[in-house]
Amino acid sequence: MVFGDLGTIRQRHPLSFVLCPQSPLMIDEHYTDAYLALAGNNIPVGVMPMALMGATAPASLIGTVLVSNCEILAMLCLLQVAEPGVPVIYAPVSALMDPRTGILSGGRPGRGLIAAAACEMARYYGLPAIVSAMGTNCHEPGMNTLTAMLSGPDLLEGAGLLSGGMILSLEQMLIDAEVFHFCRQVRRGLDCGTDKLLVETIETVGPGGHFIEELSTLEALRSTEWTMSDLGGALFSGGVAGYRPAGPPGGSPCQGGTYP
């Protein structure tokens, strides 16, 4: 009723369905049966294995990618037999096990590498990609978002999640949106067009001058050349004085410490 009749749903794809194979190499019975009951409505499916390196996947990054890939391909075959042509999204959210505790460790750099490899596999099969680079168990956004972003996914999953996805924080969602905003600029790279070289402006200003009053500077401030903080610079412009010099109690944020 919200999206219209079945014909509208088939045509516009206003929603999708997520299926999570049970690593290693199992297809969940109940959720899969629930989706198969909807067969014929052309509802896109995100196949989202959650392999955990060293626990439910082999103890290597590429081995974890392989297990997740096999699970996605198995689901893809099942879905295409049930409803030929139904859209499928390559959506693994694989991660690493913390060897000290056995739980998910979302902040390790290997997670970003797994996400990047997943994007490459999705492109190889010609499928859209969703990868997980957020949802960290660190209390500071790390490098995983940038690593995954540089690989070019269609969607990033996990904004606002903390403690390995166990906590949803609205404040963290704002921070993650800011991180995504900055990572997107890195992904765009440098615009090397001749109009960006500003040779005439350099000649006009000359040695020892400044560019603050130049029209090109004002125009650049309103373009993608500058990535302005949506949070007023509170996160990235505070300098060293903006950080608590003693650090979080209980050790590093990545070891369970929290800021007061």
N, C-alpha and C positions, 0 to 999 in steps of 0.2 A: 504493500500500500504506500509506503514512503517513497519508493523509487518508481512506482508505476506498475504496469502489468508485466507479464513475463516477456512479452515482445520487447518492451523497453529495456528490461534487464539484459536480454540477449544482445541487444544492439549497443547499449551504452556502457556496459560493464561497471556499474556504480559501486560494486563491492567485489571482494575476492575471498577465497577460502584458504586457510592455512592448514597444511597437513605436515605432521612431524613424524617421520620414520623413527623407530626406536633403535638407536645405535647400540651394538653394531648389526646392521644388515637385517632389520626386521621391519615389517609394515604393521603399523598400529591397526588393529581390527575395527574398533568402535568408531574412531574418527573417520577412517576410510569408508566404512559402511554409511556413515552419515552423509559424506559427500556424494557417494555413489547413488544415494537416494535422490539427489538433486540432478543427476545426469540428464542432459537434454536442455538445460538452461544456459549453457555456455558460460558458466561462472569461472573466471580465471582461478587457478590454483597456485599458491606459493608453496613449493615443497621445501620444508625447512628442517633438515636434520640438525641435531644438536650434539654432534660427536664431541667427546671430551678426550683430548690427546692424553694417552697414558692410562685412561680408564675405560671408556667405551670406544676408543680408537687407538691405533698403534702409537707407540711412543716416538713418533717422528712427525714433523710438520707435513711433509708430502704424503705420508701414510694416512694422516687424518683427512687430508684433502681427497685422497683416493676413496676412502670409506664413504665419505659424504657424497662424493660423485656417484658411486655405485648405488647408493640409496636413492638419490634423485632420479637416476636413470631407470631404476626399477619402478618407482612411482610414475614416472613419465609414461612408461610402456603400459602400465595398468590403466592410467587415465585415458590414454589414447585408444585403448581397446574399448573402454566403457563409453567414451564419447569422442570419436575422431575429430581432431581439430580444436579441441578445447585449449584455450591459452594456458601456458605453464610458465611459472616464474622460477628461476634458479635462485634459491633463497637459503643457503646454508648459514647457520650461525654457530659454526664450530669454534671451539676454544681450547684452552690448555688447562690441565689439572694442576692445582697447586701441590707440589710433591710433599709439602710439609703437612697439609691438612686433608688432601684428597678432594677438596671442593673446587669449583670453578675459579680460575684465576683470570679475570677479564682484563687486567692491566698490563700483561706481559706483551712485549713487542711481537712475539710470534703470532699473536692473534691477528694483528694487522697484515702479516704476511699470508696467513691462511685466507683472509678476506680478499687480498689481492689475487691470490691464485684462483679463488672461486670466481672472481670477475673474468679472469682469462678463460676459464672453462665455460662460463656462460656465453662469452663471445664466440668461442669455438663451436658451440652448439646452436648459436643464433638465438639465444634466449635472453630476455631481460634479467637483470641481476639485482637481488637485494642481499646486502651483506651487513654483518654486525660489527661495528667498530666502537660503539659506545657501550653503555651498560657496564662500565668498569667497576672493579672493586677498589680502585684508588679514589681518593677524594680530590684529586686534581686531574683534569683531562690530560691524557698523555698523547703519545705519538700515533696511536693506532688509527685515530680518525684520519689523520693526514695520509698515512700509508694506504688506507683503504680508498680514500678520496682520489688519490693520484691514479688508482687503477681504473677509475671511471665507472662506478656502479650506477644503476638507475635510481636506487633508493638506498639510504643508510638507515639501519634499524638500531634502536636503543636509546634515543634521545630521552634524557631525564631519568635514566635508570642508574642505580647505584648498587653496590654490594652484589655484583654479578647478576644484576637483573631482579634482585629480590625486593628492591625498594624503588618506588617512583617518587621523584622529587620535582616539584614544579620549579623550584629555584634552579636545580640542575638542568632542567629543560631549557631555561633561558640561557644558561652558560653554554650548553651544548649547541644551541642555535647560534651563539656567537662564535664558537669554535668552528662550526660548519661554515659560517660566513667567511671566516679567514681562510679556511682550507680551500674553499671554492676559488678564492683569488689565486692561490698557489696552483690549483688545477688549471686555471685559465692560462697561466704562464705570462710571458712578456708579449705585448703587442708591438711588433717591430715594423709597423707601417711607417712610410716616409713622413706622414703627418705627425708621428709621435717623436721623431728625432728632434724636432724643434730647433733646427739649425739656424734659422733666421733669428729666433729669439736669443740663442746663444751669442750670435754675432752682434745683436743689438745691445745686450747687457755688457758684453766684453769682460776683460779681466778685472777682477776685484769688485764687480757689481753684485747685484742680488736680483732674485726672480720673484720676490714676494708681490710686487706691484704689477707683474705682467698678466695680461689677460689670459694667457695660456695656463697660468697657475690657477686662476679662479675657475676656468673651465675644467681643469683636471680635478679640482676638488669636488666637482659635481659629476665625475665620471667614475669608471671602474679602476682608474689609476690609483685611487686612494680607497682603502677599505676602512670605513669609519666604524667605530664601535657603536653598536646600538644600545649599549649599556653605559654610555657616557664616559667611556674610558676607565671605568672603575676597576676593571679586571686587568687591563694591560698598561695603564699609564700611571700607576701609583708609585712606581719605583721601588727601591729596596725598602724604604720606610713603610710601604704598604703591607709588607709581610711581617708576621709575628716572628721576631728573631729567634725565639726559643723553639719554634717548630711545634707540631702537634703533640699533645701528651700521648704516651704509649708508643713513641717511635715514629718511623716514617708513615705517611698516609697509606702507602702501599702495603704496610705490614699491620694494618688495623688501627693506627692512630687516627684520632679525629680532632678537628679544630673546635675550640670552645665556641 
